[in-house]
Amino acid sequence: MVYYLYNAAKYRSLTFFSACNPALSFGGMLADNKTEAYDIIPNRYLPQMTTYDPKVNLLNQLNENGLEFPVIVKPNMGYKGFAVRECNSIEDLESYFDQLDPKKEWLIQEYINKKCEYSIMYHCFPQSQDYGVTSISNKKYPRVIGDGVSTMKQLIARYKNAFVDKEYLNHKWRAKLYVVPKVNEEIVLHHIGNYSRGSQFYSQMDDNDLLLSAAMHDVFSDDEEIYFCRLDIKADSMGAVRNGDFKIMEINGAKSEPLHIYDPQYSFWDRIKEVKRHWKLMTNIIDARRAIGDYRFPGNIEGLKSVHAVKRGVR
């Protein structure tokens, strides 16, 4: 926040970050829609998806868009995993939409059955095409290990993670709550890779190389004007990512965090340094972007309205 205020004074704008990604509303920091990024990404990198229409039969919407269960429901304007839900049947899906605000825009997305989920921070300087990767993290979903005695209900109850919604897990596993998993049997509780839902992040920076950077760079064309972002992707291995065999779940813009810093090996001050380094990279991109054209930062009032839109969106 101190560094943000320093840059706000430097650029004489509270919304200076918008210039790092002109293709996204407010650079992807505030009230941006996921579909803004999806619309400019080649289809081969994206899961099947549709925007939910409450006026159309839900099963017909799935069939018309080639969607099969399980599916992922998420808000088009989201924030840190808010309201993301995995649904495994039409009954689950209908029940969940009954709880959601029909005035807001919701996405139904194909569940990608890949072994690994990664978050990769990518940047590119306009015109010079100097690009690279500065953060790689591997996400581990919440999971329990069977002991041959305890039921799923007991294992969930004993699971220690303050962010895990155990009420949701009991509902998700309701058909198997009294099943006793085998000794050392590992069971993934859900497949939503967000720390606000109990996932843990581990650094995979040792895998950073030119092939990985090139694979991320190939996602974007020269005229899309996304220069600073984090790609949340699924793939079977890091080798598959290098070969372009991956699916993009989301692209986050200026609000992106280098998630490898949440690995337990990093100290508090290590994390502060990495965040500062990434914000410095962002401002360097902003300077390069402004040097090649007349870019007007959105007004401060527009920015405050966008903050309120985010608050309304997750209320």
C-alpha positions in Angstrom: 0.0 0.0 0.0 2.9 2.4 0.8 4.4 1.7 -2.7 1.0 2.1 -4.3 0.5 5.5 -2.7 4.1 6.5 -3.8 3.3 5.6 -7.4 -0.1 7.3 -7.2 1.7 10.5 -6.3 4.4 9.9 -8.9 1.8 9.4 -11.8 -0.7 11.9 -10.2 -3.4 9.2 -10.6 -5.0 6.6 -8.3 -5.6 4.4 -11.4 -2.1 4.5 -12.8 -2.0 0.6 -12.9 -4.5 0.6 -15.8 -1.8 1.4 -18.3 -0.1 -2.0 -17.8 -3.0 -3.8 -19.6 -5.0 -1.4 -21.9 -7.1 -4.4 -23.1 -8.6 -4.9 -19.7 -10.8 -2.6 -17.7 -8.5 -0.8 -15.2 -5.7 -3.0 -16.3 -7.4 -6.0 -14.6 -7.1 -4.4 -11.1 -10.7 -3.6 -10.3 -14.1 -4.4 -11.8 -12.9 -6.3 -14.9 -14.8 -9.2 -16.3 -13.2 -12.6 -17.0 -14.6 -12.6 -20.5 -12.6 -9.5 -21.4 -9.5 -11.7 -21.4 -11.2 -14.9 -22.6 -12.4 -13.0 -25.7 -8.8 -12.3 -26.9 -7.3 -15.7 -26.1 -7.1 -18.4 -28.8 -9.9 -21.0 -28.3 -7.3 -23.9 -28.2 -6.2 -22.6 -24.7 -9.7 -22.2 -23.2 -12.1 -24.7 -21.7 -15.6 -24.9 -23.1 -17.9 -22.4 -21.4 -21.1 -20.4 -21.6 -22.7 -17.4 -19.9 -25.7 -18.5 -17.8 -29.0 -17.3 -19.1 -31.8 -17.7 -16.4 -34.5 -17.5 -19.1 -33.2 -20.6 -20.9 -33.5 -24.3 -19.8 -30.3 -25.1 -18.0 -29.8 -28.5 -19.4 -30.3 -27.1 -22.9 -27.6 -24.5 -22.3 -25.1 -27.3 -21.3 -26.0 -29.4 -24.3 -25.8 -26.5 -26.8 -22.3 -25.6 -25.5 -20.9 -29.1 -25.3 -20.7 -29.1 -21.5 -20.8 -32.3 -19.4 -20.6 -32.8 -15.6 -18.7 -31.9 -13.6 -18.8 -28.2 -14.4 -17.4 -25.1 -12.7 -19.6 -22.1 -11.9 -17.9 -18.7 -11.4 -18.9 -15.0 -11.5 -17.8 -13.1 -14.6 -16.5 -10.4 -12.2 -14.9 -12.4 -9.5 -12.5 -11.8 -6.6 -10.2 -14.3 -4.9 -12.3 -17.4 -5.6 -15.6 -15.8 -4.5 -18.6 -18.0 -5.3 -16.7 -20.5 -7.4 -18.3 -23.9 -7.2 -17.8 -27.3 -8.7 -21.2 -28.9 -9.6 -21.5 -32.6 -10.4 -25.1 -33.0 -11.5 -28.0 -31.0 -12.9 -29.6 -31.0 -9.5 -26.5 -29.5 -7.9 -26.3 -26.9 -10.6 -29.9 -25.9 -10.4 -29.8 -25.7 -6.7 -26.7 -23.5 -6.8 -28.1 -21.1 -9.3 -31.2 -20.8 -7.0 -28.9 -19.3 -4.4 -27.2 -16.9 -6.7 -28.2 -13.4 -7.7 -29.7 -13.7 -11.2 -28.9 -10.0 -11.9 -25.2 -10.8 -11.9 -23.4 -12.5 -14.8 -22.3 -16.1 -14.2 -20.1 -18.4 -16.2 -20.5 -22.2 -16.6 -17.1 -23.7 -17.5 -15.9 -27.1 -18.4 -14.0 -28.9 -15.6 -10.5 -29.6 -17.0 -9.3 -33.0 -15.9 -5.6 -32.4 -15.8 -3.1 -33.6 -13.1 -1.6 -30.2 -12.2 -2.7 -26.6 -11.7 -0.1 -23.9 -12.1 -0.1 -20.1 -11.7 2.5 -18.3 -13.9 3.3 -14.6 -13.9 4.1 -13.4 -17.4 5.1 -9.9 -18.7 6.0 -8.3 -22.0 7.3 -4.9 -22.8 5.4 -3.2 -25.7 7.3 -2.8 -29.0 10.6 -4.2 -27.7 8.9 -7.6 -27.2 11.2 -8.2 -24.2 9.2 -10.9 -22.3 9.6 -13.4 -19.5 8.2 -15.3 -16.5 8.8 -14.1 -13.0 6.7 -16.5 -10.9 5.7 -20.1 -11.1 3.6 -21.9 -8.4 2.1 -25.3 -8.2 -1.3 -25.5 -6.4 -2.1 -28.4 -4.1 -5.8 -28.9 -3.5 -7.1 -29.7 0.0 -7.0 -33.5 0.6 -7.3 -36.0 3.4 -5.5 -39.3 3.9 -7.5 -42.4 5.0 -6.5 -44.4 8.1 -8.8 -47.4 7.6 -10.9 -46.4 10.6 -12.3 -42.9 10.1 -15.2 -42.0 7.9 -15.0 -39.2 5.3 -17.2 -37.1 7.7 -14.6 -37.6 10.5 -11.7 -36.9 8.2 -13.3 -33.7 7.0 -14.1 -32.6 10.6 -10.4 -33.1 11.6 -9.0 -31.4 8.6 -7.0 -28.4 9.8 -7.3 -25.4 7.4 -9.1 -22.3 8.5 -10.1 -21.5 4.9 -11.8 -24.8 4.1 -15.7 -24.5 4.0 -16.5 -27.8 5.8 -20.3 -27.2 5.4 -19.8 -27.2 1.6 -17.5 -30.3 1.8 -20.1 -32.2 3.8 -22.7 -31.3 1.1 -20.3 -32.2 -1.7 -19.4 -35.6 -0.2 -22.9 -36.3 1.3 -23.2 -39.6 -0.6 -19.9 -40.9 0.8 -19.7 -39.3 4.3 -19.9 -42.6 6.0 -17.5 -44.4 3.7 -14.2 -45.4 5.4 -11.2 -44.8 3.1 -8.4 -47.3 3.0 -5.2 -46.8 4.9 -3.0 -44.1 3.1 -5.8 -43.6 0.5 -5.5 -39.9 -0.6 -8.8 -38.1 -1.4 -8.9 -34.6 -2.9 -11.7 -32.7 -1.2 -12.3 -30.3 -4.1 -10.5 -28.9 -7.2 -10.7 -25.1 -6.8 -7.1 -23.9 -6.7 -7.5 -20.8 -4.5 -5.9 -20.1 -1.1 -9.2 -18.6 0.1 -10.7 -22.1 -0.5 -7.9 -24.0 1.3 -5.4 -24.8 -1.5 -1.7 -24.5 -0.7 0.9 -22.9 -3.1 4.4 -24.1 -3.6 7.2 -22.5 -5.6 8.2 -24.1 -8.9 10.7 -21.4 -9.9 13.4 -24.0 -10.7 11.3 -24.8 -13.8 11.7 -21.3 -15.2 13.4 -21.3 -18.6 13.2 -19.8 -22.1 10.8 -22.6 -23.4 8.3 -21.8 -20.7 8.5 -18.1 -21.3 8.0 -18.7 -25.1 4.9 -20.9 -24.3 3.3 -18.1 -22.3 4.2 -15.5 -25.0 2.5 -17.6 -27.7 -0.8 -17.1 -25.9 -0.9 -13.4 -26.8 -0.6 -11.6 -30.1 1.1 -8.2 -30.6 -2.1 -6.2 -30.7 -3.9 -7.5 -27.6 -2.2 -5.1 -25.2 -1.9 -7.4 -22.2 1.6 -6.9 -20.8 1.4 -7.9 -17.1 -0.7 -10.8 -16.0 -0.9 -14.2 -14.2 -2.2 -17.2 -16.0 -3.9 -19.9 -14.0 -3.6 -23.0 -16.0 -4.1 -26.8 -15.9 -1.8 -29.3 -17.5 -0.5 -32.8 -17.0 3.1 -31.6 -16.4 5.4 -28.7 -16.8 6.7 -30.3 -19.9 3.2 -30.2 -21.3 3.0 -26.5 -20.6 6.3 -25.9 -22.5 4.8 -27.8 -25.4 1.6 -25.6 -25.4 -0.6 -28.4 -24.1 -2.5 -26.6 -21.4 -5.8 -24.9 -20.7 -6.2 -21.4 -19.2 -8.7 -21.2 -16.3 -8.3 -17.5 -15.8 -6.1 -14.5 -16.6 -5.6 -12.0 -13.9 -4.2 -8.5 -14.8 -2.8 -5.8 -12.6 -4.1 -7.3 -9.4 -2.0 -10.5 -9.9 0.2 -11.7 -7.1 3.4 -13.8 -7.6 1.9 -16.8 -5.9 5.2 -18.6 -5.4 5.8 -16.3 -2.4 3.2 -18.3 -0.4 5.6 -21.3 -0.3 6.6 -21.9 3.4 10.3 -21.5 2.4 9.8 -17.7 1.9 10.0 -15.3 4.9 7.8 -12.3 5.3 10.5 -10.0 4.1 11.2 -12.2 1.1 7.5 -11.9 0.2 7.6 -8.1 0.6 10.6 -7.9 -1.7 9.0 -10.0 -4.4 5.8 -8.0 -4.4 7.8 -4.8 -4.6 9.8 -6.2 -7.5 6.7 -7.1 -9.4 5.1 -3.7 -8.9 8.4 -2.1 -10.1 8.1 -4.3 -13.2 4.5 -3.2 -13.7 5.5 0.5 -13.5 8.4 0.0 -15.9 5.8 -1.5 -18.4 3.5 1.5 -17.7 6.4 3.9 -18.5 7.1 2.0 -21.8 3.5 2.0 -22.7 3.1 5.7 -22.2 6.3 6.4 -24.1 4.8 5.1 -27.3 1.4 6.7 -27.2 -1.0 9.1 -25.6 -2.5 7.0 -22.8 -4.9 8.6 -20.4 -5.4 7.1 -17.0 -9.0 6.5 -16.0 -10.2 9.3 -13.7 -10.0 8.8 -9.9 -13.8 9.0 -9.7 -14.1 6.2 -12.2 -11.7 4.2 -10.1 -13.7 4.7 -6.9 -16.9 3.7 -8.8 -15.1 0.5 -9.9 -14.1 -0.3 -6.3 -17.7 0.0 -5.3 -18.7 -2.3 -8.2 -16.3 -4.9 -6.9 -17.8 -4.6 -3.4 -21.3 -5.0 -4.9 -20.2 -7.9 -6.9 -19.0 -10.0 -4.0 -21.7 -8.9 -1.5 
